Amino acid sequence: MQADLQWRWTYKPPSGSAVLWRSACAISDLPGLDWLVPDAAEHRLVYFSSAGLPQWDYQVRLGFDFSPAGVCQVTNHALWVTDWRLGRIECRSVFGHSLGRAPPLPEGACRSPADICSTREGHLLLTDLSSSRLYRLDAEGRHLATIELGKGDRPLRPSYVDCCHDNGFIAVSDIENGRAAVLNPRGDLLAFLWAASTEDEPQQPFGLRFDASGRHVLLCDSGAHRVARHSLEGAFVDAPISGGQIKPESAETAAWRPRGLACSGSPANGICVVAAGSQGRDSLHCFGRLP
């Protein structure tokens, strides 16, 4: 449980620089490189240490036309990165060398790939901002299956995605329709994330992750300025992270807008949250159990 989560550190880009951060990835088995953040403004991936220091010597330059949105680590040596502007996904070594692009998806599929995650089978799940589908790919990026997320007036339009490696459940957020959901491993809807009281309902759901236990979904609720925790049945449990925990307190931290998050497998490293800021001043925050 994360009931004892406390703010540990915050990183804000230097004055005069602009970044566009919307997601984060926890990194394993790379000493000193604990978090990875795609920066669409500078067309790169930026590593951070567990102490919140950017590791500029290891930044991954993707090319001037690459606008990274989502990233996931699939092995100790490989990453998959999405480019939502040009509709492509690419495999990179953890130090930036291109390992090739994914083969083309079916005609007309996935014009705006956004988020990507790995599954317990070693496959990939990919969201598409232009449709109501998830795409299942193998470890080489080859298309395996298309998961339809409903039809009718309000089908799910997945933006962010995560998969629990313990039970195979899938969590997706639907920014366009202001909701998030839990799916079974086949992609069937199990529950929408909800709350017993109106004030606890998700207002602007963005990034989400299963917590380390696999029994809860952590959801960036940007409109409520917090990260909320929900059960696998969708019920609101609590809000273990809010801007009010950030030090020093200010009007900016109280009104922060969390957009993406990553959960480390190590309790010592905790949870990193990307928050949107004004004029390209997005920021990175870490919460965890203090020693």
Secondary structure, 3 states (H helix, E strand, C coil): CCCCCEEEEEECCCCCCCCCCCCCEECCCCCCCCEEEEECCCCEEEEECCCCCECHHHCEECCCCCCEEEEEECCCCEEEEEECCCCEEEEEECCCCEEEECCCCCCCCCCCEEEEEECCCCCEEEEECCCCEEEEECCCCCEEEEEECCCCCCCCCCCEEEECCCCCCEEEEECCCCEEEEECCCCCEEEECECCCHHHCCCCEEEEEECCCCCEEEEEEHHHCEEEEEECCCEEEEEEEEHHHCCCCCHHHHCCEEEEEEECCCCCCCEEEEEECHHHCCEEEEEECCC
